[in-house]
């Protein structure tokens, strides 16, 4: 059977997305299933992570699997000069599945070409974060009851935000979408994504103002942090780090059905006074990550 990797969100079809949604709902009802009994999963995080790593490792544990790997590349032979090629070749001898995060774009695709076992991309630089996209989609379908005919507003770091890039690609497979991008010119959505939407005749609009009037019609408000680690110039980061801050008073004109998503970690782009608003969904969104990643693992290994 052909090895099934998840490197880019486009590795999955529309039917795959819907299947993951079904499986995630099933795992939410019953998260403890011994589907990975006797199997070992490598968790290779060359870049810091809290939610992604812990939700994957919790998902593996709840499925009865064992975990090997590292959460800091400084504890691996990378510090001795070992190449990614050799690390992946070696690790794939020991395990049934590799979950990997790496700071360099394209690293996950390269790892999948070297590995003997399936590879799941847990984020490669500013490129893709497909498992975050799938948990975002599960959060959307839970709160909106659908994945089509949505008005999706994305705010903040749209240039380096791999989560928004992947989400655009996935949601474009469903009818009736409308995208609204709110970012300073320095962090605007890359042209390749706006051009992609244009070619698919999906409307998208760009703003530099972040006001209650601009976001009043949103179904989903997707906030992102300005990612300090992606900036080579600290001065450029300082100029844009606090450019948009969501405050509770800004939500007065929004729909009752609006839900606020954020891939987390939050820095200061959402005030804590928003947390108690019923429209705030980002902490439940993070919980949905465990169920969705159980679904992705089961789907990748053909266990469901």
N, C-alpha and C positions, 0 to 999 in steps of 0.2 A: 504494500500500500504506500502511496506517495506521502512523504513527510508533509505535514500540514503546519506551516508557520503562521504567526500573526505579527507581521512587521509593519505594514501600512494598513490603514483602515480600508484601503481599496483591495486588500487581499480577501476581504469578505464581500459577498453579494448582499443585495437587499434581503434575500431569503435568510442568509446567515444572520443578519442583524435581528430579524424577527425571531429566529430560533434562539438566539442568545437572550432576547427579552423573555421568551417563554421559560427557558431554563433558569434565568435569574429569579423569576417569580416562584418557580418550583423550589429553588434553594432558599428563598426567603421564608417559605413555609416550613422547610425542613433542612436547615443548613448542615446538619451532621449526618453525613453519608460516607460509608467506608469505600468509596470508589477508587481511592489511591492506595489501598492496602497493598503493601509489598513494593510500592514504587517510591523512587527518590527524585526530588525536584531540586535543581540548583537555582539559588537566588543570588545573582551576581550583580551587585549594585556598585558600579564604578563612580557613582555620583550620589550625594546625600539624598535621602528620601525618608519620609515618615509614613504618610498614608498609603502610598503605593506599595512600599515594601511590607509594611505591617499587615495590610489587607490581603496581599498575596500570601504571605506566610501564614496568616490566620486561615485563609481559604484552604491552603494545602493541609494544615493541621486538622481542620474540620472534615476534610475529605479522607483523613486517615493516612496521609502521606508523610514522608520524612523529608527534612530540609537540610541541604548543605550549601555552603557558599560564604559570602562575606557582604557586609554592609559598608565597608570602607576599603577601597583598593589598596590603601597603605598597609593593610594586613595580608596582602597577597603578593605573589611573585612579580607583579607589575613593577613593584619598587626595585626589583633586581634587573629590570629591563626586559622582562618577558613580553612578547608581542600578544596582541589580542588574538591573532591566529592561533598561536600555541596554547594560550589559555583555554580557548573554546574547544580546540581539538582534544586537549587533555580532559577537560571537565565532561565533555560529551561521552567519554568512555565510561563514566561512572554513573550517569543518571538517565532518567527517562524523559526529562523535559528541562529546558533552561529558560528562566525568566531573567531578563537582563536590562539594566539601565546604564547608559553610557553618555558622556557629554558630547561626543563627536557625531555629527549628522552622518547617516549612512552606516554607522557601526553595527546596528542590529541586522541590517540586510547582509552585510559582510559576514557576520557571525552565523547567520542561517545558511550561508553557502558553505561554510566550513564544518558546521556541526552535523553529527550523525543523528541527532534527535531534534524534535521540534523546538523552535525558539519563539518566545513571546517577547515582543518589544515593550518594555516598561518605560520608554522614553529615550529618544536619541537626539540630544542637543535641542535645537529649536525646530526640529523636523516634525516628528510624529509622536503621538501618545495614544495609540488606538484603544487600549483598555480603558483609559479615562473617557474617551469618546463613548464607548459602549455603556459605561456606568452613567454618563450624562444622558444618554438616550433612554436608559431605564428610568432615570429620575424624571425625564420629560414625560414619558408615557404614563408613569405613575401619577404625576400631578396634573397633566393636561388631558389624559385619556386618549392621546393620539400622537403620531409622529409626522403628520402632514398638516398643511394649512396653518402654519405657525408664523408669528412675527417674532423673530429672534434678534435681540439687541446684544451686541458684544462690545465690552467697554475696557479700555486700558491699553495694555501691551499687546497689540494685534500683530506686530511685526515679528516678535520672537515667541509669541504664545503658541506652542505646538498644540495645545488642547483645542484652541479655536480653529486652527488649520484643519485638524482631523475632523472636527465636528461639522464644519462646512461641507467637507467631502461626503460624509455619511448622510447628513440630512438632505443633501441635494438629490438623493435617490427617491425622495418622497415628494408628492405633489403639493403645489400651492404654497411653497415657502416664500418668505420675505425676510431678507437680512438687512440689519442696520448696524453700521460700524461706527463707534465713537472712540476717537483716538487723536492725539496730537500728530502733526505731520511727521515727526521723527519716529513715531510708532504705528503708523498707519498700516492697514492690512496690505500685505504685498500684492503687487499687480497681478501676479500669477493666479491668485485666488479670486480677485474681482473679475478678471478676464474669464476664468473658468465658469463663474456664475453667469456672466454675460453670454457665453457660448451656449449655455443650457437654458437661456431665456428666463433666468431666475432673478427677480429684481433685488438690487442691493443699493443702499444709500449710505453716504459717508458724512459724518459730522465732526466738528471740533468742539462744539458746545455740549456740556452735560448738564441738562436742566430738567426740571419736572415736566415741562411741556414736551421736550424731545422724547422722553421715555414713556409718556402717558399711555400709548397704545400697545405696549409690549406684552407678549405672552410669557416670554422668558427673558430675564435680564441676566446676562452672563458676565460677571465681573472677573477681571484678572489683575494680578499684581504686576507692577513693573519689575522685571527680573534683573536685579543688580548683577547677577553672575554672567549675564549675556553682554554686558557693556565692557568694552576695552578702555573707555575713557570715563573715569569717575565723575568728571565735571558734567558730561552729557547725562549721566544717570541722575545727578542732583537736580538738573534742570527739569526733569519730567517725573520724578518719583512720586510727587504728591499732586499730580495734575488733575486727577478725578477722585473725589471721595464721596461715596454714597452715604447720605444721612437719612434718618427716618422721615424727616419732614419732606423729603423729596418724593416720597411714595404716595402722597395724598391724592394725586390725580390718576394713579395707576389702577388697572383692573383688579377686582377682588381675586381673580384667578391667577394673577401674576405670581411667578415664583422666581426667586433670586438664586442663581447658581454661582459657585466659585470653586475652582479645582483645589484651592487651598495650597500652601499656607497663605493666610491673610496677613498683610503687614498693616497698612492703615487706609486701604482703599474702601473698606466698609466700616463705618462707625459701629461701635458695640451697641448703640441704641437701636440698631436695626435687628439685632439678634432675637429680640422678643416679638418682633412683628411676625404674624403668621405667614407672611409672604417670603420670609427667610427660610431657605431650604438647604443651605450648604452643608450643615452638619449631618442631616439625614442623607444628603447626597453622598457624603463620605462613607456612611454606613452601607449604602447601596453598592459601594465598590466591592465589598466582600462577597456579596451574593453574585454580582456580575462576574467577578474573577473566578469564582467557583464554576460558573457557567462556561467561561472561556476555557478553563483548564479541561473540563469534561468534554467540551466540544473538540478541542485541539487533539486530545488523546482518543477520541472516539468512544468515550465511556458512557455516552447518553445517546 
